[in-house]
Amino acid sequence: MAVRVASRGHGGAEPNPMVGCVIADRNGNVIADGYHRRCGGPHAEVDALAAAGSRARGALALVTLEPCNHRGRTGPCSEALVAAGVSEVIYAVADPNPLAKGGAARLRECGIRAFHVPHAAATELALPFLKRMHTGLPWISAKWAQSIDGAVALANGDSQWLSGTRSRRLVHRERARVDAILTGIGTVLEDDPRLTAREVRVHRAQRRVVFDPDARTPPDANVLKQDNESAAPTTILVDPTSGNDLSFARRVDLLAARGARVMPLGPGGTLETALRALAGEGVSTLLVEAGGGLVGRLLREQLLDEAWVFVAPLLVADDVARRSARGLAPEVLAAIPRGRLLSVRRRGEDALLHYRWARVAT
Ligand SMILES: NC(=O)c1ccc[n+]([C@@H]2O[C@H](COP(=O)([O-])OP(=O)(O)OC[C@H]3O[C@@H](n4cnc5c(N)ncnc54)[C@H](OP(=O)(O)O)[C@@H]3O)[C@@H](O)[C@H]2O)c1
């Protein structure tokens, strides 16, 4: 139940983790629940304790993440639980944040029983946060639509629309919940996407990021246009070593003049350093909506955590149609990392497959 409650914070809590808390009496009857609604707002424990009031005295608190022990934008949850007089706390994921950990130890010092009971669904909920804490990188999910035979676009670039309206609505919902959306210059030149969340409730102002080593993004590209004043500037990732000629510098200046923020890629156009820098600025979840060029590069750098693949009911049957990933030339099938299939769902006439490669230490 705490996991279910926590997931209501998806899109609001990030870059903090989604956290849920249930207060129950000694017989397991639920007294109140709460969750972390938005970054900077009350933590789940404080939310649940407020709903429980004096009924929290002597009760049991079940939390998806170890209660924090530091005074950030809100006070320490360990102290709030002590003040409310709960008798026992069960938490599912230990807090890896060096600034906030130690909540369970603090509770024990104050005579409250505190137990760590690992729970798979609670860990799942905290994965982006755990990954950022352990590696300094955002949680990277790629999404694409493909035909049954693996084409993401025709040879001439036509890709609209492979998937059905229900699938596309789901993508807009996901866009509205992530911290950033990453695309590649091939997609910008071919499709000119806006990459904004439309006709859905927008939970956060996501950043738009373009992998564009040679700074070829057209100054009038839709991805540079701001739908609202508060939107963050679009970030263009360029490779300063790949084009140090005058026209490259001129293109970069032009993009900056259009309000874009230009960030350098790592040596050889690698993405990891730039993604690390974005994570340092609070990007904890990154949705990749690109063609095979960028997906292949993410695979080469072993940066992809998961993929959401919409399989549309059509066969393109063209040898030179574009594929969902390219640029690698593996010679041994057994050496290719296998993902895990997490779910198979139906969206109208499309199948939605969810794969994961990430192995996050918890
Ligand atoms: N069905 C879907 O869900 C979906 C989603 C998004 C896009 N698409 C389709 O995917 C196609 C675009 O795919 P894409 O693979 O061309 O592009 P992409 O993945 O959007 O971006 C990768 C781009 O970066 C370029 N690149 C890679 N390394 C580079 C380097 N070191 N220096 C300079 N440039 C570099 C690639 O150029 P090279 O071409 O020279 O390698 C490519 O243009 C479009 O037809 C679009 O419609 C489909």
The ligand as an SDF file (V2000), in Angstrom:
LIG
                    3D

 48 52  0  0  0  0  0  0  0  0999 V2000
    9.7010    5.3440  -34.5460 N   0  0  0  0  0  0  0  0  0  0  0  0
   10.1620    6.0990  -33.5850 C   0  0  0  0  0  0  0  0  0  0  0  0
    9.7490    5.9540  -32.4230 O   0  0  0  0  0  0  0  0  0  0  0  0
   11.2010    7.1300  -33.8710 C   0  0  0  0  0  0  0  0  0  0  0  0
   11.6090    7.9910  -32.8400 C   0  0  0  0  0  0  0  0  0  0  0  0
   12.5800    8.9350  -33.1310 C   0  0  0  0  0  0  0  0  0  0  0  0
   13.1410    8.9890  -34.4120 C   0  0  0  0  0  0  0  0  0  0  0  0
   12.7230    8.1300  -35.3690 N   0  0  0  0  0  0  0  0  0  0  0  0
   13.2900    8.1720  -36.7110 C   0  0  0  0  0  0  0  0  0  0  0  0
   14.6780    7.9700  -36.6320 O   0  0  0  0  0  0  0  0  0  0  0  0
   15.2980    8.6180  -37.7300 C   0  0  0  0  0  0  0  0  0  0  0  0
   16.5150    9.3820  -37.2420 C   0  0  0  0  0  0  0  0  0  0  0  0
   17.4340    8.4870  -36.7060 O   0  0  0  0  0  0  0  0  0  0  0  0
   18.9990    8.7710  -36.7410 P   0  0  0  0  0  0  0  0  0  0  0  0
   19.6580    7.5580  -36.2560 O   0  0  0  0  0  0  0  0  0  0  0  0
   19.3710    9.3020  -38.0630 O   0  0  0  0  0  0  0  0  0  0  0  0
   19.1970    9.9810  -35.7600 O   0  0  0  0  0  0  0  0  0  0  0  0
   19.1550   10.1960  -34.1880 P   0  0  0  0  0  0  0  0  0  0  0  0
   19.3160    8.9450  -33.4260 O   0  0  0  0  0  0  0  0  0  0  0  0
   17.9970   11.0650  -33.9030 O   0  0  0  0  0  0  0  0  0  0  0  0
   20.4360   11.0630  -33.9870 O   0  0  0  0  0  0  0  0  0  0  0  0
   21.6910   10.5380  -34.1650 C   0  0  0  0  0  0  0  0  0  0  0  0
   22.3520   11.4870  -35.1100 C   0  0  0  0  0  0  0  0  0  0  0  0
   23.6220   11.8210  -34.6270 O   0  0  0  0  0  0  0  0  0  0  0  0
   24.5280   11.7450  -35.6870 C   0  0  0  0  0  0  0  0  0  0  0  0
   25.8490   11.3990  -35.1580 N   0  0  0  0  0  0  0  0  0  0  0  0
   26.2120   10.3280  -34.4840 C   0  0  0  0  0  0  0  0  0  0  0  0
   27.5070   10.3930  -34.1590 N   0  0  0  0  0  0  0  0  0  0  0  0
   27.9440   11.5360  -34.6490 C   0  0  0  0  0  0  0  0  0  0  0  0
   29.2060   12.1670  -34.6230 C   0  0  0  0  0  0  0  0  0  0  0  0
   30.2630   11.6410  -34.0110 N   0  0  0  0  0  0  0  0  0  0  0  0
   29.3390   13.3480  -35.2230 N   0  0  0  0  0  0  0  0  0  0  0  0
   28.2860   13.9050  -35.8440 C   0  0  0  0  0  0  0  0  0  0  0  0
   27.0530   13.3540  -35.9020 N   0  0  0  0  0  0  0  0  0  0  0  0
   26.9010   12.1900  -35.2900 C   0  0  0  0  0  0  0  0  0  0  0  0
   23.9900   10.6730  -36.5820 C   0  0  0  0  0  0  0  0  0  0  0  0
   24.5260   10.8900  -37.8320 O   0  0  0  0  0  0  0  0  0  0  0  0
   24.7430    9.6780  -38.8480 P   0  0  0  0  0  0  0  0  0  0  0  0
   23.4140    9.4960  -39.5140 O   0  0  0  0  0  0  0  0  0  0  0  0
   25.7980   10.2090  -39.7620 O   0  0  0  0  0  0  0  0  0  0  0  0
   25.1780    8.4850  -38.0700 O   0  0  0  0  0  0  0  0  0  0  0  0
   22.5000   10.9150  -36.4710 C   0  0  0  0  0  0  0  0  0  0  0  0
   22.0700   11.8560  -37.4280 O   0  0  0  0  0  0  0  0  0  0  0  0
   14.2590    9.5230  -38.3290 C   0  0  0  0  0  0  0  0  0  0  0  0
   13.8150    8.9650  -39.5570 O   0  0  0  0  0  0  0  0  0  0  0  0
   13.1320    9.5320  -37.3440 C   0  0  0  0  0  0  0  0  0  0  0  0
   11.8730    9.6410  -37.9790 O   0  0  0  0  0  0  0  0  0  0  0  0
   11.7720    7.2000  -35.1380 C   0  0  0  0  0  0  0  0  0  0  0  0
  1  2  1  0
  2  3  2  0
  2  4  1  0
  4  5  1  0
  4 48  2  0
  5  6  2  0
  6  7  1  0
  7  8  2  0
  8  9  1  0
  8 48  1  0
  9 10  1  0
  9 46  1  0
 10 11  1  0
 11 12  1  0
 11 44  1  0
 12 13  1  0
 13 14  1  0
 14 15  2  0
 14 16  1  0
 14 17  1  0
 17 18  1  0
 18 19  2  0
 18 20  1  0
 18 21  1  0
 21 22  1  0
 22 23  1  0
 23 24  1  0
 23 42  1  0
 24 25  1  0
 25 26  1  0
 25 36  1  0
 26 27  1  0
 26 35  1  0
 27 28  2  0
 28 29  1  0
 29 30  1  0
 29 35  2  0
 30 31  1  0
 30 32  2  0
 32 33  1  0
 33 34  2  0
 34 35  1  0
 36 37  1  0
 36 42  1  0
 37 38  1  0
 38 39  2  0
 38 40  1  0
 38 41  1  0
 42 43  1  0
 44 45  1  0
 44 46  1  0
 46 47  1  0
M  CHG  2   8   1  16  -1
M  END
$$$$
